[in-house]
Amino acid sequence: MGLLSAFRPPVVGLDLGSHAVKAVALRQNRRGWTLLAAGEAPLPPGDRVTQEQVSETAAALLDTLGLRRAHIAAAVSGQAVIVKRLALPPMDQKELAEAIPWEAEQYIPFALTDVQLDYQVLNGQATALSADALDILLVAARRDRAEERVAIATATGRRPAILDVEAFALANAYEVNYPHRADAVSVLVHIGRNATIVCVLEQGQLVCTRDLGVGGAAYVTALEREVGLDPAAARRILHGHKSNGDTGVAGVLRDVHLQLITEIRKTLDFYWSTASPGALSRIVLSGGACRIEGLSTLLDEEFQTTVEWCDPFRQIARPQRAIGAELDGPAFTVAVGLALRRENDR
């Protein structure tokens, strides 16, 4: 990866969430990565935020951060994306490119004309799954959702340069910040407002991902309904504030924790049913709701493994002069992973 020119517009990772927009801009030099700016802006309240409102919020945030000439890296996730691991017979690149659409039809519940396909050979040669198999990671993104993301980036007045998948951005941020780890199996759990992304890594390489329908909003709704907390108090607990021993709050949190853990267990069971068994080395939490009281303890009890919070700025210098140098790290993991990308990366 080439070093960045001081005069080249930075790539800004733009995490377009369901309740807020996060942006991170980085600069790379011979000593590594440095934060230029980072920030977050809430989206207008309500369940029906328009594409125009998202663009306006993102543009205002980028203006505030002084990123007027930035190139944008955004991502898609959820039901709009399918990631599938395939084992195919050995073949050359031309044959593989011709085979991928035929293989994709078996796993994608959309017409191929409605999706954008991409793939990557994980093993480089026929060694990973068996003596005669190519290990392929197939990615399909719905074209309308991809075009929506591009339109949002364009409407900010900046150039859309990269469209990624949120799971890949998470894996990218983890790989760059924990480069010496080679765990047999590790799991990234990114808890957003409306959904949680689970990524299974083999020796740091993404091999399986799933979006879960349990996110931070499930905790807030349960606390409001079961305990009678007002939304502001529920959100404070969501972001790691203690419940001061309130057994009612603790019980509600535990119930939602168990729902989330059940879905994580299903994801791992599916992975282990299709791959060679490997010991789970660690679970790494990120996202705005990853510090909810009691979650890490229950995960440790369920999976008997190391549980920790991701620091997406661990290997990134954060000078005091940089806007947003004081921001909490785990919530910005997707944005950092996108900001680490460069055009023509694969």
C-alpha positions in Angstrom: 0.0 0.0 0.0 1.5 3.3 -1.0 2.0 6.2 1.3 -0.4 9.1 1.0 0.7 12.4 -0.5 0.2 15.3 1.8 -1.8 17.0 -0.9 -4.1 14.1 -1.7 -7.6 14.4 -0.2 -7.9 11.9 2.7 -10.3 9.0 2.5 -13.0 9.5 5.2 -14.7 6.5 6.7 -18.3 7.4 6.9 -20.4 5.1 9.1 -24.0 5.8 8.3 -25.9 4.4 11.3 -29.6 4.3 12.0 -29.4 7.1 14.6 -26.1 8.9 13.9 -23.3 9.4 11.4 -19.7 8.9 12.4 -16.7 10.0 10.4 -13.0 9.3 10.7 -10.1 10.6 8.6 -6.6 9.2 8.8 -3.2 9.9 7.3 -0.5 7.3 6.7 3.2 8.0 6.7 6.3 5.9 7.2 5.7 5.8 11.0 2.2 4.5 10.6 -1.3 5.9 10.8 -2.3 9.3 12.4 -5.8 10.6 13.1 -6.7 13.8 11.2 -10.3 14.1 12.5 -13.1 12.2 13.9 -16.6 13.1 14.9 -20.3 12.1 15.3 -23.5 13.8 14.5 -27.0 12.6 15.5 -29.6 12.0 12.8 -33.0 13.7 13.2 -35.3 11.9 15.7 -38.0 9.6 14.4 -38.3 6.2 12.7 -38.4 7.5 9.1 -35.2 9.4 8.5 -34.9 10.3 4.8 -31.9 9.8 2.5 -31.7 13.6 2.1 -31.6 14.1 5.9 -28.7 11.5 6.2 -26.8 13.4 3.4 -27.4 16.7 5.1 -26.2 15.4 8.5 -23.1 13.8 6.9 -22.2 17.0 5.0 -22.6 19.1 8.1 -20.4 16.8 10.1 -17.7 16.7 7.4 -17.8 20.5 7.2 -17.4 20.8 10.9 -14.4 18.4 10.8 -12.8 20.6 8.0 -13.0 17.7 5.5 -14.1 19.7 2.5 -12.0 17.8 -0.1 -12.4 14.3 1.3 -13.1 11.1 -0.6 -15.7 8.9 1.0 -15.6 5.3 2.0 -19.0 4.0 3.0 -20.4 0.5 3.6 -23.6 -1.6 3.4 -24.8 -4.2 5.8 -27.8 -6.2 7.0 -30.1 -8.0 4.7 -28.7 -6.1 1.8 -25.5 -8.2 2.0 -24.8 -11.9 1.7 -21.4 -13.3 2.5 -20.8 -17.0 1.7 -17.8 -19.2 2.0 -17.4 -21.7 -0.9 -15.1 -24.6 -1.7 -14.5 -24.8 -5.5 -12.3 -27.1 -7.6 -8.9 -25.7 -8.6 -9.2 -23.4 -11.7 -7.5 -20.4 -13.2 -8.7 -16.8 -12.7 -10.7 -16.7 -15.9 -12.5 -19.9 -15.2 -13.2 -18.7 -11.6 -14.7 -15.4 -12.8 -17.0 -17.4 -15.1 -18.0 -19.9 -12.4 -18.8 -17.4 -9.6 -22.2 -16.2 -11.0 -23.3 -19.8 -11.4 -22.3 -20.6 -7.9 -23.9 -17.4 -6.6 -27.3 -18.3 -7.9 -27.5 -21.2 -5.4 -27.2 -18.9 -2.4 -28.6 -15.5 -3.3 -32.3 -15.0 -2.9 -32.3 -12.1 -5.4 -31.9 -11.9 -9.2 -28.2 -11.6 -10.1 -29.1 -8.5 -12.1 -30.2 -6.9 -8.8 -26.9 -7.5 -7.0 -23.2 -6.6 -7.2 -21.0 -9.6 -6.9 -17.4 -9.8 -5.7 -15.2 -12.6 -4.3 -11.8 -13.3 -2.9 -9.7 -16.4 -2.8 -8.8 -16.9 0.8 -6.1 -19.5 0.5 -4.5 -18.4 -2.8 -4.1 -22.0 -3.7 -5.9 -25.3 -3.1 -4.7 -25.9 0.5 -7.1 -24.4 3.0 -10.2 -26.7 2.9 -8.8 -29.8 1.3 -6.1 -30.9 -1.1 -8.2 -30.0 -4.1 -10.3 -27.0 -3.2 -10.2 -23.2 -3.6 -11.4 -21.4 -0.5 -13.6 -18.6 -1.8 -15.4 -15.8 0.1 -18.4 -14.7 -2.0 -20.0 -11.3 -1.4 -23.3 -10.1 -2.9 -24.7 -6.7 -2.2 -28.1 -5.5 -3.3 -27.6 -3.0 -6.1 -30.3 -0.6 -4.8 -28.7 -0.4 -1.3 -25.3 0.1 -2.8 -26.5 2.9 -5.1 -28.3 4.5 -2.1 -24.9 4.7 -0.2 -23.2 6.2 -3.2 -26.0 8.7 -3.6 -25.7 9.8 0.0 -21.9 10.2 -0.3 -22.3 12.2 -3.6 -24.9 14.5 -2.0 -22.4 15.6 0.6 -20.4 17.3 -2.1 -17.5 14.8 -1.8 -16.4 12.1 -4.1 -17.6 8.5 -3.3 -14.4 6.4 -3.7 -15.0 3.1 -1.9 -18.1 1.0 -1.1 -17.3 -1.7 1.4 -19.2 -4.2 3.6 -19.4 -3.3 7.3 -18.2 -6.7 8.4 -15.1 -6.3 6.3 -14.5 -2.8 7.8 -14.7 -4.3 11.3 -12.2 -7.0 10.3 -9.9 -4.5 8.7 -9.8 -2.3 11.8 -9.1 -5.3 14.0 -6.3 -6.6 11.7 -4.5 -3.2 11.6 -4.8 -2.6 15.3 -3.9 -6.1 16.5 -1.4 -7.2 13.8 0.4 -9.8 15.8 -2.6 -11.9 16.8 -3.0 -15.2 15.1 -5.9 -16.8 17.0 -7.3 -20.0 15.6 -10.8 -18.5 15.9 -11.8 -15.1 17.2 -15.2 -13.4 17.0 -15.9 -9.7 16.6 -19.3 -8.6 17.9 -20.3 -5.1 16.9 -23.5 -3.9 18.7 -25.3 -1.1 16.9 -28.6 0.5 17.6 -30.9 -1.9 15.6 -28.6 -4.8 14.8 -25.4 -6.6 15.8 -22.8 -7.8 13.4 -20.9 -11.0 14.2 -17.7 -11.7 12.4 -15.8 -15.0 12.7 -12.1 -14.8 12.0 -9.6 -17.6 11.4 -6.1 -16.4 12.2 -7.3 -12.8 11.7 -9.1 -13.5 8.3 -12.8 -13.0 8.0 -14.5 -16.3 7.1 -18.1 -15.9 8.3 -20.4 -13.1 9.2 -24.0 -12.7 10.3 -26.3 -9.8 11.1 -28.4 -10.3 14.3 -31.7 -8.6 14.9 -30.8 -7.7 18.5 -29.2 -4.3 19.0 -29.0 -1.5 21.5 -32.6 -0.4 20.8 -33.8 -3.8 22.2 -32.2 -2.9 25.6 -33.7 0.6 25.6 -37.2 -0.7 24.7 -37.0 -3.4 27.4 -35.9 -0.9 30.1 -38.7 1.5 29.2 -41.3 -1.2 29.1 -40.3 -3.4 32.1 -38.7 -0.9 34.5 -40.3 2.3 33.5 -37.1 4.2 32.8 -37.3 7.3 30.7 -35.5 7.0 27.3 -32.5 9.2 28.4 -31.9 7.1 31.5 -32.2 3.9 29.4 -29.7 5.2 26.9 -27.2 6.1 29.7 -27.2 2.5 30.8 -26.9 1.4 27.2 -23.6 3.3 27.0 -22.1 1.7 30.1 -23.5 3.7 33.1 -24.0 1.5 36.1 -27.6 0.6 37.3 -26.6 1.2 41.0 -27.6 -2.3 42.0 -31.2 -2.0 40.8 -32.2 -5.7 40.5 -35.0 -4.8 38.1 -32.7 -3.2 35.7 -30.1 -5.9 36.0 -32.7 -8.6 35.3 -34.0 -6.8 32.2 -30.4 -6.4 30.9 -29.7 -10.1 31.6 -32.8 -11.2 29.6 -31.7 -9.2 26.5 -28.1 -10.3 27.0 -29.2 -13.9 26.8 -31.2 -13.2 23.6 -28.0 -11.8 22.0 -25.8 -14.6 23.3 -28.2 -17.2 21.9 -27.9 -15.7 18.5 -24.1 -15.5 18.8 -24.1 -19.2 19.8 -26.2 -20.0 16.7 -23.7 -18.2 14.5 -20.8 -20.1 15.9 -22.6 -23.4 15.7 -23.3 -22.8 12.0 -19.7 -21.9 11.4 -18.4 -25.0 13.2 -20.8 -27.1 11.2 -19.2 -26.0 8.0 -15.5 -25.7 9.0 -12.8 -27.6 10.8 -13.3 -27.2 14.5 -11.0 -24.6 16.1 -10.8 -23.4 19.7 -12.4 -20.0 20.3 -9.6 -17.8 21.5 -11.4 -14.5 22.2 -14.5 -12.4 21.7 -13.9 -8.7 20.9 -16.7 -6.2 21.4 -17.3 -2.9 19.6 -20.1 -0.6 18.7 -21.9 2.1 20.7 -23.6 -0.4 23.0 -20.8 -2.8 23.6 -20.2 -1.7 27.3 -23.7 -2.6 28.6 -23.4 -3.7 32.2 -23.0 -7.4 32.6 -22.6 -8.4 28.9 -18.9 -9.2 29.0 -19.3 -11.4 32.1 -22.1 -13.4 30.6 -20.2 -13.9 27.4 -17.2 -15.2 29.4 -19.5 -17.6 31.3 -21.1 -18.9 28.1 -18.0 -19.3 25.9 -15.3 -19.7 28.5 -12.9 -17.4 26.6 -11.3 -14.0 26.7 -13.7 -11.1 26.3 -12.4 -7.6 25.6 -13.3 -4.3 24.0 -11.9 -3.3 20.7 -9.7 -0.2 20.5 -9.8 0.8 16.8 -7.2 3.6 17.6 -4.7 1.2 19.3 -2.1 1.5 16.5 -3.2 5.0 15.4 -1.5 8.1 16.7 -4.0 10.6 18.1 -2.3 14.0 18.5 -4.1 16.4 20.8 -4.5 18.9 17.9 -6.6 16.3 16.0 -10.4 17.0 16.1 -12.0 14.2 18.0 -8.8 12.8 19.6 -10.7 12.2 22.9 -13.6 10.2 21.4 -14.5 6.8 22.7 -12.9 4.2 20.5 -15.2 1.1 20.2 -18.1 3.1 18.7 -15.9 4.2 15.8 -14.6 0.8 14.8 -16.5 0.6 11.5 -15.6 4.2 10.6 -11.9 3.5 11.3 -12.0 0.3 9.3 -13.4 2.3 6.3 -10.8 5.1 6.7 -8.0 2.5 6.5 -9.2 1.6 3.0 -7.6 3.0 -0.2 -8.9 3.0 -3.7 -8.2 -0.2 -5.6 -7.7 -2.1 -2.4 -9.1 -5.6 -2.4 
